[in-house]
Amino acid sequence: MYKDLDPLLHSQVRLAIMSILIGVKSAEFNFLLENINTTKGNLSFQLSKLKKAKYILIKKSFRNNYPLTTCEITDKGITAYEKYVEAITSYIGKQSK
Amino acid sequence: MENEKANNESFDEAQSFQVINEMIQVSQKKLKNDGILFILWGWIFFITHFFCSYLPTIVELPEGIANFLRSLKLILQLFGFGYTLYYLFYKKKDATTYIDISLRYVWISLFFSLVLVNVIQYNILHQINFELQHPIFMVIIGFAIVVTGGILRYRMITIGGIIFAVLGFICSYLPLHQQLLFESIAWVIAFIIPGHILFSHRNK
Protein backbone atom coordinates (compact mmCIF):
# COMPACT_ATOMS: atom_id res chain seq x y z
CA MET A 1 0.00 0.00 0.00
CA TYR A 2 1.23 3.51 -0.82
CA LYS A 3 2.52 4.96 2.47
CA ASP A 4 0.72 8.36 2.26
CA LEU A 5 -2.71 6.85 1.94
CA ASP A 6 -4.92 7.32 4.98
CA PRO A 7 -5.50 3.75 6.26
CA LEU A 8 -8.94 4.73 7.49
CA LEU A 9 -10.03 5.69 4.00
CA HIS A 10 -8.11 2.97 2.20
CA SER A 11 -10.92 0.47 2.60
CA GLN A 12 -13.54 -0.29 -0.01
CA VAL A 13 -16.64 0.38 2.09
CA ARG A 14 -15.34 3.40 4.00
CA LEU A 15 -14.06 5.00 0.82
CA ALA A 16 -17.42 4.37 -0.85
CA ILE A 17 -19.24 5.98 2.10
CA MET A 18 -17.00 9.04 1.99
CA SER A 19 -17.24 9.31 -1.82
CA ILE A 20 -21.04 9.46 -1.59
CA LEU A 21 -21.11 11.86 1.35
CA ILE A 22 -18.65 14.26 -0.28
CA GLY A 23 -21.21 15.01 -3.00
CA VAL A 24 -24.31 15.52 -0.86
CA LYS A 25 -25.20 17.43 2.29
CA SER A 26 -26.53 14.35 4.04
CA ALA A 27 -27.55 10.81 3.21
CA GLU A 28 -29.66 8.23 4.98
CA PHE A 29 -28.35 4.85 6.09
CA ASN A 30 -30.64 3.04 3.64
CA PHE A 31 -29.42 5.18 0.75
CA LEU A 32 -25.82 4.20 1.55
CA LEU A 33 -26.84 0.56 1.90
CA GLU A 34 -28.62 0.57 -1.49
CA ASN A 35 -25.56 1.97 -3.25
CA ILE A 36 -22.68 0.26 -1.47
CA ASN A 37 -22.13 -3.41 -1.96
CA THR A 38 -22.07 -4.55 1.66
CA THR A 39 -24.21 -5.87 4.49
CA LYS A 40 -26.16 -3.83 7.04
CA GLY A 41 -23.87 -4.94 9.86
CA ASN A 42 -20.68 -4.10 8.02
CA LEU A 43 -22.01 -0.71 6.96
CA SER A 44 -22.89 0.12 10.59
CA PHE A 45 -19.43 -1.02 11.69
CA GLN A 46 -17.64 1.10 9.07
CA LEU A 47 -19.82 4.13 9.80
CA SER A 48 -18.96 3.93 13.49
CA LYS A 49 -15.24 3.81 12.61
CA LEU A 50 -15.59 6.94 10.49
CA LYS A 51 -17.60 8.60 13.24
CA LYS A 52 -14.95 7.74 15.82
CA ALA A 53 -12.34 9.43 13.62
CA LYS A 54 -14.70 12.45 13.39
CA TYR A 55 -14.82 12.12 9.60
CA ILE A 56 -18.61 11.96 9.65
CA LEU A 57 -21.54 12.93 11.86
CA ILE A 58 -24.32 10.47 12.51
CA LYS A 59 -27.72 11.79 13.46
CA LYS A 60 -30.35 9.46 14.83
CA SER A 61 -34.01 10.47 14.70
CA PHE A 62 -37.44 9.05 13.88
CA ARG A 63 -39.67 9.28 10.82
CA ASN A 64 -43.20 7.90 11.00
CA ASN A 65 -42.21 6.04 14.18
CA TYR A 66 -39.30 4.29 12.42
CA PRO A 67 -35.69 4.99 13.40
CA LEU A 68 -33.85 7.13 10.86
CA THR A 69 -30.05 7.37 10.65
CA THR A 70 -28.60 10.26 8.67
CA CYS A 71 -24.90 10.71 7.89
CA GLU A 72 -23.05 13.89 7.05
CA ILE A 73 -19.38 14.47 6.23
CA THR A 74 -17.44 16.81 8.56
CA ASP A 75 -14.77 19.39 7.68
CA LYS A 76 -12.14 16.99 9.01
CA GLY A 77 -13.60 14.29 6.75
CA ILE A 78 -13.52 16.56 3.71
CA THR A 79 -9.85 17.42 4.34
CA ALA A 80 -8.93 13.76 4.82
CA TYR A 81 -10.82 12.75 1.67
CA GLU A 82 -9.15 15.47 -0.39
CA LYS A 83 -5.72 14.40 0.87
CA TYR A 84 -6.52 10.78 0.04
CA VAL A 85 -7.62 11.62 -3.51
CA GLU A 86 -4.54 13.79 -3.97
CA ALA A 87 -2.23 11.01 -2.71
CA ILE A 88 -3.84 8.35 -4.87
CA THR A 89 -3.74 10.59 -7.94
CA SER A 90 -0.04 11.24 -7.49
CA TYR A 91 0.60 7.53 -6.85
CA ILE A 92 -1.20 6.47 -10.02
CA GLY A 93 0.54 9.29 -11.88
CA LYS A 94 3.94 7.99 -10.75
CA GLN A 95 3.04 4.44 -11.72
CA SER A 96 2.00 5.37 -15.23
CA LYS A 97 5.32 7.21 -15.90
CA MET B 1 -12.14 -7.39 12.97
CA GLU B 2 -13.60 -9.81 10.44
CA ASN B 3 -15.22 -6.90 8.70
CA GLU B 4 -11.99 -4.99 8.67
CA LYS B 5 -10.09 -7.88 7.16
CA ALA B 6 -12.64 -8.47 4.43
CA ASN B 7 -12.69 -4.80 3.75
CA ASN B 8 -9.00 -4.32 3.07
CA GLU B 9 -8.34 -7.61 1.37
CA SER B 10 -6.94 -7.13 -2.12
CA PHE B 11 -8.01 -3.50 -2.24
CA ASP B 12 -5.41 -1.71 -4.31
CA GLU B 13 -5.01 1.89 -5.48
CA ALA B 14 -6.61 1.29 -8.87
CA GLN B 15 -9.68 -0.14 -7.17
CA SER B 16 -9.81 2.94 -4.93
CA PHE B 17 -10.12 5.05 -8.05
CA GLN B 18 -12.87 2.81 -9.34
CA VAL B 19 -14.81 3.07 -6.05
CA ILE B 20 -14.45 6.87 -6.05
CA ASN B 21 -15.73 7.11 -9.64
CA GLU B 22 -18.67 4.77 -9.05
CA MET B 23 -19.80 6.51 -5.87
CA ILE B 24 -19.45 9.99 -7.35
CA GLN B 25 -21.83 8.85 -10.09
CA VAL B 26 -24.29 7.79 -7.36
CA SER B 27 -24.14 11.30 -5.85
CA GLN B 28 -24.47 12.91 -9.28
CA LYS B 29 -27.75 11.09 -9.87
CA LYS B 30 -29.11 12.81 -6.78
CA LEU B 31 -28.14 16.21 -8.19
CA LYS B 32 -30.78 15.94 -10.89
CA ASN B 33 -33.99 17.80 -10.29
CA ASP B 34 -37.19 15.88 -10.99
CA GLY B 35 -39.02 19.04 -12.15
CA ILE B 36 -42.15 18.26 -10.07
CA LEU B 37 -42.45 21.77 -8.62
CA PHE B 38 -41.88 23.32 -12.05
CA ILE B 39 -44.73 21.23 -13.48
CA LEU B 40 -47.00 21.90 -10.50
CA TRP B 41 -46.60 25.70 -10.43
CA GLY B 42 -46.44 25.95 -14.22
CA TRP B 43 -49.85 24.30 -14.60
CA ILE B 44 -51.37 26.10 -11.61
CA PHE B 45 -50.40 29.54 -12.89
CA PHE B 46 -51.21 28.69 -16.52
CA ILE B 47 -54.73 27.58 -15.51
CA THR B 48 -55.31 30.47 -13.10
CA HIS B 49 -54.01 33.13 -15.51
CA PHE B 50 -55.53 31.80 -18.71
CA PHE B 51 -58.80 30.16 -17.65
CA CYS B 52 -59.58 31.95 -14.39
CA SER B 53 -58.36 35.47 -15.23
CA TYR B 54 -57.89 35.99 -19.00
CA LEU B 55 -60.83 33.96 -20.35
CA PRO B 56 -63.55 35.85 -18.39
CA THR B 57 -62.23 39.13 -19.90
CA ILE B 58 -62.81 37.99 -23.50
CA VAL B 59 -65.82 35.66 -23.18
CA GLU B 60 -68.99 36.31 -21.23
CA LEU B 61 -69.29 33.29 -18.97
CA PRO B 62 -72.43 32.17 -17.12
CA GLU B 63 -72.43 33.24 -13.45
CA GLY B 64 -71.99 29.64 -12.22
CA ILE B 65 -68.87 29.02 -14.33
CA ALA B 66 -67.38 32.40 -13.40
CA ASN B 67 -67.85 31.60 -9.69
CA PHE B 68 -66.37 28.15 -10.19
CA LEU B 69 -63.29 29.65 -11.90
CA ARG B 70 -62.82 32.12 -9.04
CA SER B 71 -62.96 29.29 -6.48
CA LEU B 72 -60.70 27.11 -8.64
CA LYS B 73 -58.03 29.83 -8.59
CA LEU B 74 -57.95 29.84 -4.80
CA ILE B 75 -58.17 26.05 -4.46
CA LEU B 76 -55.30 25.44 -6.93
CA GLN B 77 -53.02 27.96 -5.24
CA LEU B 78 -53.73 26.56 -1.77
CA PHE B 79 -53.11 23.04 -3.08
CA GLY B 80 -49.84 24.26 -4.66
CA PHE B 81 -48.64 25.78 -1.38
CA GLY B 82 -49.61 22.69 0.59
CA TYR B 83 -47.91 20.29 -1.80
CA THR B 84 -44.78 22.49 -2.03
CA LEU B 85 -44.40 22.55 1.77
CA TYR B 86 -44.87 18.78 1.90
CA TYR B 87 -42.42 18.23 -0.99
CA LEU B 88 -39.70 20.48 0.48
CA PHE B 89 -39.93 19.57 4.14
CA TYR B 90 -41.77 16.29 4.68
CA LYS B 91 -41.40 14.07 1.60
CA LYS B 92 -39.07 11.11 2.09
CA LYS B 93 -35.66 11.99 0.67
CA ASP B 94 -32.82 9.53 0.98
CA ALA B 95 -30.16 12.19 0.42
CA THR B 96 -30.15 15.98 0.59
CA THR B 97 -27.91 17.83 -1.84
CA TYR B 98 -26.55 21.38 -1.71
CA ILE B 99 -28.51 22.01 -4.91
CA ASP B 100 -31.77 21.26 -3.05
CA ILE B 101 -30.80 23.70 -0.32
CA SER B 102 -29.73 26.45 -2.74
CA LEU B 103 -33.00 26.16 -4.70
CA ARG B 104 -35.00 26.26 -1.48
CA TYR B 105 -33.30 29.56 -0.57
CA VAL B 106 -33.89 31.06 -4.03
CA TRP B 107 -37.62 30.29 -4.16
CA ILE B 108 -38.48 30.99 -0.52
CA SER B 109 -36.71 34.37 -0.71
CA LEU B 110 -38.49 35.04 -4.02
CA PHE B 111 -41.84 34.42 -2.34
CA PHE B 112 -41.08 36.92 0.42
CA SER B 113 -39.70 39.45 -2.10
CA LEU B 114 -42.99 39.33 -4.01
CA VAL B 115 -44.96 39.86 -0.81
CA LEU B 116 -42.72 42.83 0.06
CA VAL B 117 -43.11 44.34 -3.42
CA ASN B 118 -46.88 44.28 -2.91
CA VAL B 119 -46.56 45.88 0.53
CA ILE B 120 -44.26 48.60 -0.82
CA GLN B 121 -46.64 49.23 -3.71
CA TYR B 122 -49.54 49.52 -1.31
CA ASN B 123 -47.60 51.90 0.95
CA ILE B 124 -46.78 54.24 -1.93
CA LEU B 125 -49.83 53.98 -4.18
CA HIS B 126 -52.35 53.10 -1.42
CA GLN B 127 -53.66 50.35 -3.69
CA ILE B 128 -52.42 47.29 -5.58
CA ASN B 129 -52.07 48.28 -9.22
CA PHE B 130 -52.25 44.93 -11.04
CA GLU B 131 -51.16 46.48 -14.34
CA LEU B 132 -47.91 47.42 -12.61
CA GLN B 133 -47.71 44.31 -10.43
CA HIS B 134 -47.72 41.71 -13.22
CA PRO B 135 -44.70 43.00 -15.22
CA ILE B 136 -42.65 43.60 -12.04
CA PHE B 137 -43.45 40.13 -10.69
CA MET B 138 -42.60 38.56 -14.04
CA VAL B 139 -39.17 40.21 -14.13
CA ILE B 140 -38.39 39.14 -10.54
CA ILE B 141 -39.64 35.59 -11.18
CA GLY B 142 -37.62 35.54 -14.42
CA PHE B 143 -34.50 36.37 -12.38
CA ALA B 144 -35.21 33.44 -9.99
CA ILE B 145 -35.71 31.10 -12.95
CA VAL B 146 -32.37 32.16 -14.48
CA VAL B 147 -30.61 31.53 -11.14
CA THR B 148 -32.32 28.12 -10.91
CA GLY B 149 -31.17 27.25 -14.43
CA GLY B 150 -27.62 28.24 -13.43
CA ILE B 151 -27.69 26.12 -10.27
CA LEU B 152 -29.08 23.09 -12.13
CA ARG B 153 -26.81 23.81 -15.10
CA TYR B 154 -29.79 23.39 -17.35
CA ARG B 155 -29.77 25.85 -20.23
CA MET B 156 -33.42 25.42 -21.15
CA ILE B 157 -34.51 26.76 -17.74
CA THR B 158 -32.12 29.71 -18.03
CA ILE B 159 -33.48 30.57 -21.48
CA GLY B 160 -37.04 30.13 -20.15
CA GLY B 161 -36.22 32.62 -17.37
CA ILE B 162 -34.87 35.18 -19.83
CA ILE B 163 -38.00 34.81 -22.01
CA PHE B 164 -40.16 35.13 -18.87
CA ALA B 165 -38.49 38.43 -17.92
CA VAL B 166 -38.60 39.78 -21.51
CA LEU B 167 -42.32 38.96 -21.73
CA GLY B 168 -42.71 40.80 -18.40
CA PHE B 169 -41.08 43.86 -19.94
CA ILE B 170 -43.34 43.62 -23.01
CA CYS B 171 -46.35 43.35 -20.67
CA SER B 172 -45.56 46.80 -19.28
CA TYR B 173 -46.76 48.21 -22.66
CA LEU B 174 -50.00 46.23 -22.62
CA PRO B 175 -53.38 46.53 -20.87
CA LEU B 176 -54.06 44.10 -18.00
CA HIS B 177 -56.12 41.51 -19.90
CA GLN B 178 -53.40 41.15 -22.56
CA GLN B 179 -50.76 40.93 -19.84
CA LEU B 180 -52.63 37.88 -18.51
CA LEU B 181 -52.43 36.19 -21.91
CA PHE B 182 -48.70 36.89 -22.21
CA GLU B 183 -48.12 35.67 -18.66
CA SER B 184 -50.00 32.43 -19.39
CA ILE B 185 -47.69 31.83 -22.36
CA ALA B 186 -44.67 32.68 -20.19
CA TRP B 187 -45.62 30.01 -17.61
CA VAL B 188 -45.81 27.40 -20.37
CA ILE B 189 -42.40 28.36 -21.80
CA ALA B 190 -40.49 28.79 -18.54
CA PHE B 191 -42.12 26.19 -16.27
CA ILE B 192 -44.31 23.59 -17.95
CA ILE B 193 -42.05 22.62 -20.88
CA PRO B 194 -38.72 22.48 -18.93
CA GLY B 195 -40.51 20.82 -15.99
CA HIS B 196 -41.82 17.98 -18.14
CA ILE B 197 -38.40 17.54 -19.79
CA LEU B 198 -36.69 17.39 -16.37
CA PHE B 199 -39.30 14.88 -15.19
CA SER B 200 -38.78 12.63 -18.21
CA HIS B 201 -34.99 12.64 -17.57
CA ARG B 202 -35.21 12.15 -13.77
CA ASN B 203 -33.94 8.55 -13.65
CA LYS B 204 -31.57 8.60 -16.61
Chai-1 contact restraints between the chains, C-beta under 6 A:
chainA,res_idxA,chainB,res_idxB,connection_type,confidence,min_distance_angstrom,max_distance_angstrom,comment,restraint_id
A,S11,B,N7,contact,1.0,0.0,6.0,A-B,restraint_1
A,S11,B,N8,contact,1.0,0.0,6.0,A-B,restraint_2
A,Q12,B,N7,contact,1.0,0.0,6.0,A-B,restraint_3
A,Q12,B,F11,contact,1.0,0.0,6.0,A-B,restraint_4
A,Q12,B,V19,contact,1.0,0.0,6.0,A-B,restraint_5
A,V13,B,N7,contact,1.0,0.0,6.0,A-B,restraint_6
A,L15,B,S16,contact,1.0,0.0,6.0,A-B,restraint_7
A,L15,B,V19,contact,1.0,0.0,6.0,A-B,restraint_8
A,A16,B,V19,contact,1.0,0.0,6.0,A-B,restraint_9
A,A16,B,M23,contact,1.0,0.0,6.0,A-B,restraint_10
A,S19,B,I20,contact,1.0,0.0,6.0,A-B,restraint_11
A,S19,B,M23,contact,1.0,0.0,6.0,A-B,restraint_12
A,S19,B,I24,contact,1.0,0.0,6.0,A-B,restraint_13
A,I20,B,M23,contact,1.0,0.0,6.0,A-B,restraint_14
A,I20,B,V26,contact,1.0,0.0,6.0,A-B,restraint_15
A,I20,B,S27,contact,1.0,0.0,6.0,A-B,restraint_16
A,G23,B,S27,contact,1.0,0.0,6.0,A-B,restraint_17
A,V24,B,S27,contact,1.0,0.0,6.0,A-B,restraint_18
A,V24,B,K30,contact,1.0,0.0,6.0,A-B,restraint_19
A,V24,B,A95,contact,1.0,0.0,6.0,A-B,restraint_20
A,V24,B,T97,contact,1.0,0.0,6.0,A-B,restraint_21
A,K25,B,T96,contact,1.0,0.0,6.0,A-B,restraint_22
A,K25,B,Y98,contact,1.0,0.0,6.0,A-B,restraint_23
A,S26,B,T96,contact,1.0,0.0,6.0,A-B,restraint_24
A,A27,B,A95,contact,1.0,0.0,6.0,A-B,restraint_25
A,E28,B,D94,contact,1.0,0.0,6.0,A-B,restraint_26
A,F31,B,D94,contact,1.0,0.0,6.0,A-B,restraint_27
A,F31,B,A95,contact,1.0,0.0,6.0,A-B,restraint_28
A,N35,B,V26,contact,1.0,0.0,6.0,A-B,restraint_29
A,N42,B,N3,contact,1.0,0.0,6.0,A-B,restraint_30
A,F45,B,N3,contact,1.0,0.0,6.0,A-B,restraint_31
A,I88,B,E13,contact,1.0,0.0,6.0,A-B,restraint_32
A,I88,B,S16,contact,1.0,0.0,6.0,A-B,restraint_33
A,Y91,B,E13,contact,1.0,0.0,6.0,A-B,restraint_34
